[in-house]
Amino acid sequence: MKYLRFKNWLLMIPPVIILSIVNGCGIAPKQGEEKRILFDTDANNELDDQHALAYLFFNGDHFNLTGVTVNATFNGGDIQEHYKEAKRVMELSNVYGRIPLIAGANKSFEEIRPQLGKKEFDGHEAVNFIIDEAHKVRDEKLILVPVGKLTNIALALEKDPSIAKKVRIVWLGSNYPEPGEYNQDNDTISMNYILNFNVPFEMVTVRYGKTTGTSAVTANREEIAREMPGLGPKATKSVTGRHGGTFRNFGDYSVNLFEHIDSNDEKGTRSLFDMAAVAIIKNPKWAERTLIPAPILIENKWVDRPDNERTIIVWENFNKEAIMDDFYKTMKKPVLTK
């Protein structure tokens, strides 16, 4: 009798709630709903940010992009240069003016943190935007996708810790369990701050030169020159590229970016790290994820904390073929994000 009563009670629970409990990550979006994403980018750093942006913009049947915030890392100039590059891609994709684009932090978390009590501080517009968007969610989490340093995200958590229950952070960064990595090194304190903060956090690993990280998700000049010309919607106006020239679609700009980027081989091979991070949100089967006790970085060395009750997800072993195939299919049949 007890079993029958329990079974009847279980049948009364909506399936979405059961799925939420099993996943352990809050209320799941209803089937068919687009995932709500806020993208945080150092767009002028190299060329993977631009391809991640286009992939987001053209996956409107999978993503509801609430906005793009910008951060400045070591390469690519100050915050305005990163803003300009993000704006170029948005204009080429016919989404500029429809999707908010907001400049964020130039400096580091440690430098800006003491100023958070002021009305204006370095990156305040992006930080406030992240907080406001997080509070708009009701029955799902806002997915924050930082693909540069973690400064804007850490500042938002510090200013309003209550958003931790409303967001899921999917960060492209780290070579864990090995040291070093560009995004990580730009602001290690912000990363450690988040590793110690009780907020859903996922590291999409980079692992330069290895097959287990997003470094393995690559394209080369010949491939891009063959696949990308003319792809994407026709822009309403010509857009001047980062390296000069004018463009009317993202596909042609992609070719130009690959023509001007440095590479370690004759084929002009480059990794599309950031695009891969977006892809595994679209389809988690395109990589492997492992739940681990949150480690910490001390003197540029990872220190595991096996007794740490605070856990994070580490993504590795990305399916390059599936991800790149979907990228090209998306470019050929774009559906603009809402």
BELTASUL-V46354 format. One record per helix or strand of 2 or more residues. SS is the DSSP state (alpha for helix, beta for strand). FROM is the first residue (numbers start at 1). TO is the last residue. If there is no record, write none. Layout:
BEGIN
{{SS;FROM;TO} {SS;FROM;TO}}
END
This chain:
BEGIN
{{alpha;2;11} {alpha;15;23} {beta;35;41} {alpha;48;57} {beta;63;70} {alpha;79;92} {beta;101;103} {alpha;109;113} {alpha;124;136} {beta;142;146} {alpha;151;159} {alpha;161;165} {beta;167;172} {alpha;182;186} {alpha;188;195} {beta;200;204} {alpha;214;216} {beta;218;219} {alpha;221;227} {beta;239;240} {beta;246;247} {alpha;250;260} {beta;270;271} {alpha;273;282} {alpha;284;286} {beta;288;293} {beta;296;298} {beta;301;303} {beta;311;316} {alpha;320;332}}
END
